[in-house]
Amino acid sequence: MTGLATASHAQTKARRPNIVFLLCDDLGYGDLACYGHPTIRTPRLDALAKEGVRLTDCYAAAPVCSPARAGIMAGRNPYRCRIPDWIPENTGIHLHATEISVAALLKSAGYRTAHCGK
């Protein structure tokens, strides 16, 4: 998170890059053409990858969706976020109000943020 905050402040005078963060359940490393899949065609994602940053060594903070997303959004271990496991629908369990999310950091740096999906 510190690196993100530092990078966002360094870009304030220059044109800041757009940030699009895609997270997919059950998508393996080699399941996109831009990562070498021989038959699956993903032209739109390939175009995004060509013009942006393509990560090749990643770590999931948890093997299931809820804590993995919590870890990404808070930049912390899911256990520290108090979301150690999958959260069933309509339980009212969320990131604690004291957690500072990536979206909040980006917003404070002048970005407009949005979220869709899970």
C-alpha positions in Angstrom: 0.0 0.0 0.0 2.8 2.4 0.7 4.2 1.9 -2.8 0.7 2.6 -4.2 0.4 5.8 -2.2 3.9 6.9 -3.1 3.4 6.2 -6.8 0.1 8.1 -6.9 1.6 11.2 -5.4 4.5 11.1 -7.8 2.1 11.2 -10.7 0.1 14.2 -9.6 1.8 16.7 -12.0 2.0 14.3 -15.0 -1.0 12.5 -16.5 -1.9 9.7 -14.2 -2.4 6.2 -15.8 -5.8 4.6 -15.8 -6.1 1.6 -13.5 -8.3 -1.3 -14.4 -8.1 -4.2 -12.0 -9.7 -7.5 -13.1 -10.2 -10.3 -10.7 -11.8 -13.6 -11.9 -12.7 -16.7 -10.0 -11.3 -20.0 -11.3 -9.2 -18.4 -14.0 -5.8 -20.1 -14.3 -2.5 -18.4 -15.2 -2.4 -19.9 -18.7 -6.1 -19.6 -19.5 -5.7 -16.4 -21.6 -4.0 -16.0 -24.9 -1.7 -13.2 -23.7 -0.3 -15.7 -21.2 0.2 -18.4 -23.8 -3.0 -20.4 -24.1 -2.8 -22.1 -27.5 -6.5 -22.2 -28.4 -8.6 -19.8 -26.2 -8.9 -16.4 -27.9 -9.2 -13.4 -25.6 -8.5 -10.4 -27.9 -9.9 -7.7 -25.7 -8.0 -8.9 -22.6 -4.9 -9.3 -24.8 -5.2 -5.7 -25.9 -5.4 -4.5 -22.3 -2.4 -6.6 -21.4 -0.4 -5.3 -24.3 -0.9 -1.7 -23.3 -0.7 -2.1 -19.6 1.1 -4.0 -16.8 0.9 -7.7 -17.1 1.7 -9.6 -13.9 3.4 -12.9 -14.1 4.1 -13.9 -10.5 1.1 -13.5 -8.3 0.1 -14.7 -4.9 -3.5 -15.3 -3.7 -3.9 -14.5 0.0 -6.5 -17.2 0.3 -7.8 -20.2 -1.7 -11.4 -18.9 -1.8 -13.0 -15.7 -3.1 -14.1 -13.7 -0.1 -10.8 -13.5 1.9 -8.8 -13.2 -1.3 -10.8 -10.1 -2.3 -10.6 -8.7 1.2 -6.8 -9.1 1.1 -6.6 -7.3 -2.2 -8.9 -4.5 -1.3 -7.2 -3.8 2.1 -3.7 -4.8 1.1 -3.5 -7.0 4.2 -3.7 -10.6 5.2 -7.4 -11.6 5.2 -7.1 -12.9 8.8 -6.1 -9.4 9.8 -9.1 -8.0 8.0 -11.3 -10.5 10.0 -12.4 -12.3 6.8 -10.7 -15.7 7.0 -13.2 -17.7 5.0 -15.9 -17.5 2.3 -18.8 -15.2 3.2 -22.3 -16.5 2.2 -24.6 -14.1 0.4 -26.6 -11.6 2.5 -24.8 -12.1 5.8 -23.9 -8.5 6.3 -20.2 -9.3 6.8 -18.0 -6.6 5.3 -14.5 -5.2 5.6 -14.3 -3.3 8.9 -14.9 0.4 8.7 -11.4 1.1 9.9 -9.8 -0.7 7.0 -8.3 1.6 4.4 -9.0 0.2 0.9 -7.1 0.5 -2.3 -10.2 2.4 -3.6 -10.0 4.9 -0.8 -6.3 5.5 -1.4 -6.9 6.0 -5.1 -9.8 8.3 -4.5 -7.6 10.4 -2.1 -5.1 10.7 -5.0 -7.8 12.1 -7.3 -9.0 8.9 -9.1 -12.6 8.1 -9.6 -13.3 4.5 -8.5 -16.0 2.0 -9.2 -16.6 -1.7 -8.4 -18.9 -4.2 -10.1 -19.4 -7.9 -9.6 -19.1 -9.8 -6.4 
